[in-house]
Structures are given as C-alpha cells and as structure tokens.
Amino acid sequence: MKMYEMYLSQIQKYPLLDADKEKEIAAKITAGDKNSVKKLVNSNLRLVVSVANKFRKTYKVSIMDLIQEGNMGLMAAAEKFSSSYNTRFSTYAYPWILQYMLRFIHNKTSIIAIPQRKEEVLRRLSNVQAEYAQENVNEAPVSELARLCGVSQEELKEALDCLYTCTSLDTKCSDDGNTTIGELIPDFTYDPERNFFMEIAKSNIKQLVSCLSEKERYVIAGRYNFEGKIHAPTLRELGLSLGVSAETIRQTELKALKKIRKAVSEKRLELYTA
C-alpha cells in the first residue's frame, strides 16, 4: 500500500489538460511528436487509477500491477489519438484502459486460489524466464531459475506445482469442429454393467439375510447401514430401539453373522459373485 500511496503522490504533479490543450497536443502527436504522447499520458494517469479502483474489491489482483496494465492501454490510446475524433481524450482512452486491465485479470486471476507467497514466486519466475529466453537458446534448468528468483529449488518446485491449465469443456477439439472436449469425457453416471452387478449384489444380500430371524435382520441392516443413512445407528441406539442392551445387540450381530457363514459354507444359497 505504501508504494500505491507514493505513486498517487507522484502523479499529482502532472496538471490536467483542458479540451483545447488536448487538441493542440493531439495535432503534435499526429505529426509524430513523441514528447506530446508522453505529456498526454502523464496528464491522464489519474484516470487509470480511477478505473483500477473499480476492480479492486472484485478481483484479488495487485493494484499496482493493474495500474501498470492500464497505463499500457493509456499509452496505446495516446499514440492513436487524433484531434479529428472530436471527443475528449479520457472518453477515447477509457475503453483502451479497460481492455488492457480485463485482459490482465483474465490471464492472472486464479480459478483456484494460490497462496500469496507462491503467487509472488510465480510472478518473479515469469519475468526471469522471459529475460533468460532473450539471452539463451536452451531452457533454463530449475537450479538456475531458483537462483535467479532468489528462492530455493524446493520452494520453486512447490510454486510450480500450483500452475495449472483450465480449458473450457466447450472447446472444439476435432478436425470438423463438431466435437467438444466435454463430449469426449466418459459419463459414468449410468453404467449398465456396473448397475447389473449392483443388482446382483443386492440380490445376494437378500438371500444371505433370509436365513435370519426378524430381530437379527433388523440388527444386521442397522449395523451395516443397509438404508445408506448419513449416521449409521450405534449398538446403543439399536439397543434402545429394541429395548435391550448394547451388549445384547452385539451378541445378536455375532449370532447372525455365524448363521450367514454357515449358510454360505453349506451352499444352501446360490450366490453369484463377480
């Protein structure tokens, strides 16, 4: 925040321009005067700050990075501004500033939140990689990148683990342009084979518990959560519902399981196993 306040203090020294002065400067810009471009930009730096503050609460991006991107849009607008446009420069420059900021937000805003420290390392890494690529043909090794970034290799690798690529499921991926990525992802919500074996498993369970008494079936159904409840009943809860102790429920469960094992071992039940 201190840097932001210092920047605000610095840009206050540039005076605002009236409409006539803007036209005069625009004519010089058309004639190729670079100093006039600089003058027009400096006098409108406060406009960029005003636009950046609109995004400040909505997006978690650095305000100074956002201002820097907006200033690039401001410079692009100043180089193209002409007195023949018959409009104030701020009106002409606003869409340019907005475009550059929105592009920055789109590229930098993480769908998945990244810790601030790792985000700083990744931002530093991006600048280091760009500088290294200008001076070297080969890709920089991790050890060299870590040294240039001023962090350990382990910290750099942890930051790199946070990098990811997000692709829209509507992105076209076939030669004819009719197939999307989403259409290539298998849908497991309905699997005929899986559903078949699930029905077989249910049938097996019904056969297994058919040899039990009503009380034993109730205990087994509760203990193994046949109904798929969020909270499976405990021994004590089952005991309270039947008016017996938790130990009685435990003994009933053991007796029921013994019956089931005996029925299976005697092959009295025709079970299908996948």
CYANA upper distance limits for C-alpha pairs under 8 A (distance plus 0.5 A):
  1 MET  CA      5 GLU  CA      6.76
  2 LYS  CA      6 MET  CA      6.67
  3 MET  CA      7 TYR  CA      6.63
  4 TYR  CA      8 LEU  CA      6.80
  4 TYR  CA     63 ILE  CA      8.17
  4 TYR  CA     64 MET  CA      7.06
  5 GLU  CA      9 SER  CA      6.76
  6 MET  CA     10 GLN  CA      6.76
  7 TYR  CA     11 ILE  CA      6.85
  8 LEU  CA     12 GLN  CA      6.95
  8 LEU  CA     46 ARG  CA      8.43
  9 SER  CA     13 LYS  CA      8.17
 11 ILE  CA     42 ASN  CA      7.84
 11 ILE  CA     45 LEU  CA      7.15
 11 ILE  CA     46 ARG  CA      7.53
 12 GLN  CA     46 ARG  CA      8.40
 14 TYR  CA     42 ASN  CA      6.64
 14 TYR  CA     43 SER  CA      5.85
 15 PRO  CA     43 SER  CA      6.29
 16 LEU  CA     43 SER  CA      5.73
 16 LEU  CA     44 ASN  CA      7.64
 17 LEU  CA     21 LYS  CA      6.40
 17 LEU  CA     22 GLU  CA      6.72
 17 LEU  CA     43 SER  CA      7.20
 18 ASP  CA     22 GLU  CA      6.79
 19 ALA  CA     23 LYS  CA      6.89
 19 ALA  CA     88 ARG  CA      6.95
 20 ASP  CA     24 GLU  CA      6.84
 21 LYS  CA     25 ILE  CA      6.70
 22 GLU  CA     26 ALA  CA      6.45
 22 GLU  CA     40 LEU  CA      8.01
 22 GLU  CA     83 SER  CA      8.27
 22 GLU  CA     88 ARG  CA      8.05
 22 GLU  CA     89 PHE  CA      7.65
 23 LYS  CA     27 ALA  CA      6.72
 23 LYS  CA     82 SER  CA      8.19
 23 LYS  CA     83 SER  CA      5.48
 24 GLU  CA     28 LYS  CA      7.14
 24 GLU  CA     83 SER  CA      8.17
 25 ILE  CA     29 ILE  CA      6.74
 25 ILE  CA     36 SER  CA      6.23
 25 ILE  CA     37 VAL  CA      8.30
 25 ILE  CA     40 LEU  CA      7.72
 26 ALA  CA     30 THR  CA      6.78
 26 ALA  CA     36 SER  CA      8.14
 26 ALA  CA     81 PHE  CA      6.73
 26 ALA  CA     82 SER  CA      5.64
 26 ALA  CA     83 SER  CA      5.72
 27 ALA  CA     31 ALA  CA      6.94
 27 ALA  CA     82 SER  CA      7.12
 27 ALA  CA     83 SER  CA      6.53
 28 LYS  CA     32 GLY  CA      6.98
 28 LYS  CA     33 ASP  CA      5.92
 28 LYS  CA     36 SER  CA      6.90
 29 ILE  CA     33 ASP  CA      5.43
 29 ILE  CA     34 LYS  CA      7.17
 29 ILE  CA     36 SER  CA      6.35
 29 ILE  CA     37 VAL  CA      6.60
 29 ILE  CA     79 GLU  CA      7.42
 29 ILE  CA     81 PHE  CA      8.14
 29 ILE  CA     82 SER  CA      8.05
 30 THR  CA     81 PHE  CA      8.37
 30 THR  CA     82 SER  CA      7.00
 33 ASP  CA     37 VAL  CA      7.47
 34 LYS  CA     38 LYS  CA      7.04
 35 ASN  CA     39 LYS  CA      6.71
 36 SER  CA     40 LEU  CA      6.61
 37 VAL  CA     41 VAL  CA      6.68
 37 VAL  CA     75 MET  CA      8.06
 37 VAL  CA     78 ALA  CA      6.28
 37 VAL  CA     79 GLU  CA      6.68
 38 LYS  CA     42 ASN  CA      6.62
 39 LYS  CA     43 SER  CA      6.75
 40 LEU  CA     44 ASN  CA      7.09
 40 LEU  CA     78 ALA  CA      7.08
 41 VAL  CA     45 LEU  CA      6.85
 41 VAL  CA     74 LEU  CA      6.96
 41 VAL  CA     75 MET  CA      6.63
 41 VAL  CA     78 ALA  CA      6.95
 44 ASN  CA     48 VAL  CA      7.63
 44 ASN  CA     74 LEU  CA      8.45
 44 ASN  CA     90 SER  CA      7.85
 45 LEU  CA     49 VAL  CA      7.20
 45 LEU  CA     71 ASN  CA      7.57
 46 ARG  CA     50 SER  CA      6.74
 47 LEU  CA     51 VAL  CA      6.88
 47 LEU  CA     90 SER  CA      7.91
 48 VAL  CA     52 ALA  CA      6.59
 48 VAL  CA     67 ILE  CA      6.71
 48 VAL  CA     70 GLY  CA      6.22
 48 VAL  CA     71 ASN  CA      6.94
 48 VAL  CA     74 LEU  CA      8.02
 48 VAL  CA     97 ILE  CA      7.29
 49 VAL  CA     53 ASN  CA      6.69
 49 VAL  CA     67 ILE  CA      6.61
 50 SER  CA     54 LYS  CA      7.44
 51 VAL  CA     55 PHE  CA      7.86
 51 VAL  CA     97 ILE  CA      8.31
 51 VAL  CA     98 LEU  CA      7.87
 52 ALA  CA     56 ARG  CA      6.95
 52 ALA  CA     63 ILE  CA      7.34
 52 ALA  CA     66 LEU  CA      6.70
 52 ALA  CA     67 ILE  CA      6.51
 52 ALA  CA     70 GLY  CA      7.98
 52 ALA  CA    101 MET  CA      8.20
 53 ASN  CA     57 LYS  CA      8.25
 53 ASN  CA     63 ILE  CA      8.11
 54 LYS  CA     58 THR  CA      8.39
 55 PHE  CA     59 TYR  CA      6.43
 56 ARG  CA     60 LYS  CA      7.65
 56 ARG  CA     61 VAL  CA      7.90
 56 ARG  CA     63 ILE  CA      7.17
 59 TYR  CA    105 ILE  CA      8.15
 59 TYR  CA    109 THR  CA      7.88
 60 LYS  CA    109 THR  CA      7.68
 61 VAL  CA     65 ASP  CA      7.98
 61 VAL  CA     66 LEU  CA      7.68
 61 VAL  CA    105 ILE  CA      7.88
 61 VAL  CA    108 LYS  CA      8.21
 61 VAL  CA    109 THR  CA      7.43
 62 SER  CA     66 LEU  CA      6.72
 63 ILE  CA     67 ILE  CA      6.64
 64 MET  CA     68 GLN  CA      6.59
 65 ASP  CA     69 GLU  CA      6.81
 66 LEU  CA     70 GLY  CA      6.66
 66 LEU  CA    101 MET  CA      6.56
 66 LEU  CA    104 PHE  CA      7.81
 67 ILE  CA     71 ASN  CA      6.54
 67 ILE  CA    101 MET  CA      8.41
 68 GLN  CA     72 MET  CA      6.99
 69 GLU  CA     73 GLY  CA      7.11
 69 GLU  CA     97 ILE  CA      8.25
 69 GLU  CA    100 TYR  CA      6.31
 69 GLU  CA    101 MET  CA      6.23
 69 GLU  CA    104 PHE  CA      7.45
 70 GLY  CA     74 LEU  CA      6.69
 70 GLY  CA     96 TRP  CA      8.45
 70 GLY  CA     97 ILE  CA      5.18
 70 GLY  CA     98 LEU  CA      7.47
 70 GLY  CA    100 TYR  CA      6.28
 70 GLY  CA    101 MET  CA      6.01
 71 ASN  CA     75 MET  CA      6.64
 71 ASN  CA     97 ILE  CA      7.48
 72 MET  CA     76 ALA  CA      6.79
 72 MET  CA     97 ILE  CA      8.02
 72 MET  CA    100 TYR  CA      7.75
 73 GLY  CA     77 ALA  CA      6.72
 73 GLY  CA     93 ALA  CA      8.10
 73 GLY  CA     96 TRP  CA      5.46
 73 GLY  CA     97 ILE  CA      4.97
 73 GLY  CA     98 LEU  CA      8.18
 73 GLY  CA     99 GLN  CA      7.82
 73 GLY  CA    100 TYR  CA      6.01
 74 LEU  CA     78 ALA  CA      6.67
 74 LEU  CA     93 ALA  CA      6.48
 74 LEU  CA     94 TYR  CA      8.41
 74 LEU  CA     96 TRP  CA      6.96
 74 LEU  CA     97 ILE  CA      6.09
 75 MET  CA     79 GLU  CA      6.77
 76 ALA  CA     80 LYS  CA      7.10
 76 ALA  CA     96 TRP  CA      7.88
 77 ALA  CA     81 PHE  CA      6.46
 77 ALA  CA     92 TYR  CA      7.76
 77 ALA  CA     93 ALA  CA      5.81
 77 ALA  CA     96 TRP  CA      6.69
 78 ALA  CA     89 PHE  CA      8.46
 78 ALA  CA     93 ALA  CA      7.88
 81 PHE  CA     85 TYR  CA      8.13
 81 PHE  CA     89 PHE  CA      7.76
 81 PHE  CA     92 TYR  CA      8.18
 83 SER  CA     87 THR  CA      8.41
 87 THR  CA     91 THR  CA      7.32
 87 THR  CA     92 TYR  CA      7.53
 88 ARG  CA     92 TYR  CA      7.12
 89 PHE  CA     93 ALA  CA      6.39
 90 SER  CA     94 TYR  CA      6.41
 91 THR  CA     95 PRO  CA      8.37
 92 TYR  CA     96 TRP  CA      8.17
 93 ALA  CA     97 ILE  CA      6.73
 94 TYR  CA     98 LEU  CA      6.61
 95 PRO  CA     99 GLN  CA      6.48
 96 TRP  CA    100 TYR  CA      6.90
 97 ILE  CA    101 MET  CA      6.78
 98 LEU  CA    102 LEU  CA      6.54
 99 GLN  CA    103 ARG  CA      6.64
100 TYR  CA    104 PHE  CA      6.75
101 MET  CA    105 ILE  CA      6.68
102 LEU  CA    106 HIS  CA      6.53
103 ARG  CA    107 ASN  CA      6.73
104 PHE  CA    108 LYS  CA      6.43
105 ILE  CA    109 THR  CA      5.85
110 SER  CA    114 ILE  CA      7.58
114 ILE  CA    118 LYS  CA      7.19
114 ILE  CA    119 GLU  CA      6.65
114 ILE  CA    162 CYS  CA      7.28
115 PRO  CA    119 GLU  CA      6.66
116 GLN  CA    120 GLU  CA      6.72
117 ARG  CA    121 VAL  CA      6.92
118 LYS  CA    122 LEU  CA      6.68
118 LYS  CA    158 GLU  CA      8.21
118 LYS  CA    159 ALA  CA      5.47
118 LYS  CA    162 CYS  CA      8.32
119 GLU  CA    123 ARG  CA      6.68
119 GLU  CA    159 ALA  CA      7.88
120 GLU  CA    124 ARG  CA      6.65
121 VAL  CA    125 LEU  CA      6.47
121 VAL  CA    149 CYS  CA      7.74
121 VAL  CA    156 LEU  CA      7.62
121 VAL  CA    159 ALA  CA      7.20
122 LEU  CA    126 SER  CA      6.67
122 LEU  CA    159 ALA  CA      6.94
122 LEU  CA    160 LEU  CA      7.76
123 ARG  CA    127 ASN  CA      7.19
124 ARG  CA    128 VAL  CA      6.76
124 ARG  CA    149 CYS  CA      6.72
125 LEU  CA    129 GLN  CA      6.49
125 LEU  CA    145 LEU  CA      7.66
125 LEU  CA    149 CYS  CA      6.70
126 SER  CA    130 ALA  CA      6.80
127 ASN  CA    131 GLU  CA      6.83
128 VAL  CA    132 TYR  CA      6.53
128 VAL  CA    145 LEU  CA      7.67
128 VAL  CA    148 LEU  CA      7.22
128 VAL  CA    149 CYS  CA      7.40
129 GLN  CA    133 ALA  CA      6.52
129 GLN  CA    140 ALA  CA      8.06
129 GLN  CA    145 LEU  CA      8.00
130 ALA  CA    134 GLN  CA      7.07
131 GLU  CA    135 GLU  CA      7.29
132 TYR  CA    136 ASN  CA      6.39
132 TYR  CA    140 ALA  CA      7.66
133 ALA  CA    137 VAL  CA      6.98
133 ALA  CA    138 ASN  CA      8.19
133 ALA  CA    139 GLU  CA      7.73
140 ALA  CA    144 GLU  CA      6.72
140 ALA  CA    145 LEU  CA      6.82
141 PRO  CA    145 LEU  CA      6.80
142 VAL  CA    146 ALA  CA      6.51
142 VAL  CA    153 GLN  CA      7.19
142 VAL  CA    156 LEU  CA      8.37
143 SER  CA    147 ARG  CA      6.80
143 SER  CA    153 GLN  CA      6.50
144 GLU  CA    148 LEU  CA      6.71
145 LEU  CA    149 CYS  CA      6.54
146 ALA  CA    150 GLY  CA      6.50
146 ALA  CA    151 VAL  CA      5.75
146 ALA  CA    152 SER  CA      6.21
146 ALA  CA    153 GLN  CA      5.85
146 ALA  CA    156 LEU  CA      6.62
147 ARG  CA    151 VAL  CA      6.83
147 ARG  CA    152 SER  CA      7.77
151 VAL  CA    155 GLU  CA      6.86
151 VAL  CA    156 LEU  CA      7.08
152 SER  CA    156 LEU  CA      6.77
153 GLN  CA    157 LYS  CA      6.62
154 GLU  CA    158 GLU  CA      6.73
155 GLU  CA    159 ALA  CA      6.78
156 LEU  CA    160 LEU  CA      6.68
157 LYS  CA    161 ASP  CA      6.73
158 GLU  CA    162 CYS  CA      7.50
159 ALA  CA    163 LEU  CA      7.83
167 THR  CA    171 THR  CA      7.69
168 SER  CA    181 ILE  CA      8.27
169 LEU  CA    180 THR  CA      7.04
169 LEU  CA    181 ILE  CA      5.60
169 LEU  CA    182 GLY  CA      4.99
170 ASP  CA    180 THR  CA      5.81
170 ASP  CA    181 ILE  CA      6.78
170 ASP  CA    182 GLY  CA      6.75
171 THR  CA    180 THR  CA      5.80
171 THR  CA    181 ILE  CA      6.39
171 THR  CA    182 GLY  CA      8.45
172 LYS  CA    177 GLY  CA      6.01
172 LYS  CA    178 ASN  CA      7.23
172 LYS  CA    179 THR  CA      6.18
172 LYS  CA    180 THR  CA      4.89
172 LYS  CA    181 ILE  CA      7.02
173 CYS  CA    177 GLY  CA      7.07
173 CYS  CA    179 THR  CA      6.46
173 CYS  CA    180 THR  CA      6.00
173 CYS  CA    181 ILE  CA      6.64
174 SER  CA    178 ASN  CA      7.02
174 SER  CA    179 THR  CA      5.91
174 SER  CA    180 THR  CA      7.78
179 THR  CA    183 GLU  CA      7.04
179 THR  CA    184 LEU  CA      8.37
180 THR  CA    184 LEU  CA      7.46
181 ILE  CA    185 ILE  CA      7.36
190 TYR  CA    195 ASN  CA      8.20
191 ASP  CA    195 ASN  CA      6.53
192 PRO  CA    196 PHE  CA      6.59
193 GLU  CA    197 PHE  CA      7.01
194 ARG  CA    198 MET  CA      6.68
195 ASN  CA    199 GLU  CA      6.76
196 PHE  CA    200 ILE  CA      6.85
197 PHE  CA    201 ALA  CA      6.56
197 PHE  CA    274 ALA  CA      7.66
198 MET  CA    202 LYS  CA      6.77
199 GLU  CA    203 SER  CA      6.70
200 ILE  CA    204 ASN  CA      6.67
200 ILE  CA    272 TYR  CA      7.49
201 ALA  CA    205 ILE  CA      6.80
201 ALA  CA    273 THR  CA      8.30
202 LYS  CA    206 LYS  CA      6.82
203 SER  CA    207 GLN  CA      6.86
204 ASN  CA    208 LEU  CA      6.67
204 ASN  CA    271 LEU  CA      6.33
204 ASN  CA    272 TYR  CA      7.62
205 ILE  CA    209 VAL  CA      6.77
206 LYS  CA    210 SER  CA      6.59
207 GLN  CA    211 CYS  CA      8.05
207 GLN  CA    269 LEU  CA      7.28
208 LEU  CA    260 ILE  CA      6.45
208 LEU  CA    263 ALA  CA      8.14
208 LEU  CA    264 VAL  CA      8.42
208 LEU  CA    269 LEU  CA      7.89
209 VAL  CA    217 ARG  CA      6.67
209 VAL  CA    260 ILE  CA      7.55
211 CYS  CA    259 LYS  CA      7.87
211 CYS  CA    260 ILE  CA      7.78
211 CYS  CA    263 ALA  CA      8.22
212 LEU  CA    216 GLU  CA      6.24
212 LEU  CA    217 ARG  CA      6.41
212 LEU  CA    256 ALA  CA      7.00
212 LEU  CA    259 LYS  CA      7.77
212 LEU  CA    260 ILE  CA      8.39
213 SER  CA    217 ARG  CA      6.63
214 GLU  CA    218 TYR  CA      6.75
215 LYS  CA    219 VAL  CA      6.83
216 GLU  CA    220 ILE  CA      6.62
216 GLU  CA    252 THR  CA      6.80
216 GLU  CA    253 GLU  CA      7.30
216 GLU  CA    256 ALA  CA      6.34
217 ARG  CA    221 ALA  CA      6.45
217 ARG  CA    256 ALA  CA      8.37
218 TYR  CA    222 GLY  CA      6.65
219 VAL  CA    223 ARG  CA      6.47
219 VAL  CA    238 LEU  CA      7.59
219 VAL  CA    249 ILE  CA      7.43
219 VAL  CA    252 THR  CA      7.78
219 VAL  CA    253 GLU  CA      6.83
220 ILE  CA    224 TYR  CA      6.45
220 ILE  CA    253 GLU  CA      6.78
220 ILE  CA    256 ALA  CA      7.92
221 ALA  CA    225 ASN  CA      6.15
221 ALA  CA    226 PHE  CA      5.53
221 ALA  CA    227 GLU  CA      8.05
222 GLY  CA    226 PHE  CA      7.15
222 GLY  CA    232 ALA  CA      7.29
222 GLY  CA    233 PRO  CA      6.55
222 GLY  CA    238 LEU  CA      7.79
223 ARG  CA    232 ALA  CA      7.51
223 ARG  CA    233 PRO  CA      7.19
223 ARG  CA    234 THR  CA      7.69
223 ARG  CA    235 LEU  CA      8.14
224 TYR  CA    232 ALA  CA      8.19
225 ASN  CA    229 LYS  CA      7.00
225 ASN  CA    232 ALA  CA      6.07
225 ASN  CA    233 PRO  CA      8.18
228 GLY  CA    232 ALA  CA      8.25
233 PRO  CA    237 GLU  CA      6.23
233 PRO  CA    238 LEU  CA      6.75
234 THR  CA    238 LEU  CA      6.70
235 LEU  CA    239 GLY  CA      6.54
235 LEU  CA    246 ALA  CA      5.42
235 LEU  CA    247 GLU  CA      8.14
235 LEU  CA    249 ILE  CA      6.59
235 LEU  CA    250 ARG  CA      7.27
236 ARG  CA    240 LEU  CA      6.70
236 ARG  CA    245 SER  CA      7.30
236 ARG  CA    246 ALA  CA      5.11
236 ARG  CA    249 ILE  CA      8.49
237 GLU  CA    241 SER  CA      6.86
237 GLU  CA    246 ALA  CA      8.33
238 LEU  CA    242 LEU  CA      6.86
238 LEU  CA    246 ALA  CA      7.87
238 LEU  CA    249 ILE  CA      7.53
239 GLY  CA    243 GLY  CA      6.20
239 GLY  CA    244 VAL  CA      5.21
239 GLY  CA    245 SER  CA      5.57
239 GLY  CA    246 ALA  CA      5.65
239 GLY  CA    248 THR  CA      7.92
239 GLY  CA    249 ILE  CA      6.48
240 LEU  CA    244 VAL  CA      6.67
240 LEU  CA    245 SER  CA      7.66
244 VAL  CA    248 THR  CA      6.86
244 VAL  CA    249 ILE  CA      7.83
245 SER  CA    249 ILE  CA      7.11
246 ALA  CA    250 ARG  CA      6.81
247 GLU  CA    251 GLN  CA      6.72
248 THR  CA    252 THR  CA      6.58
249 ILE  CA    253 GLU  CA      6.63
250 ARG  CA    254 LEU  CA      6.84
251 GLN  CA    255 LYS  CA      6.66
252 THR  CA    256 ALA  CA      6.61
253 GLU  CA    257 LEU  CA      6.69
254 LEU  CA    258 LYS  CA      6.69
255 LYS  CA    259 LYS  CA      6.90
256 ALA  CA    260 ILE  CA      6.85
257 LEU  CA    261 ARG  CA      6.73
258 LYS  CA    262 LYS  CA      6.71
259 LYS  CA    263 ALA  CA      6.67
260 ILE  CA    264 VAL  CA      6.81
261 ARG  CA    265 SER  CA      6.61
262 LYS  CA    266 GLU  CA      6.59
263 ALA  CA    267 LYS  CA      6.80
263 ALA  CA    268 ARG  CA      6.12
263 ALA  CA    269 LEU  CA      7.11
264 VAL  CA    268 ARG  CA      6.91
264 VAL  CA    269 LEU  CA      6.65
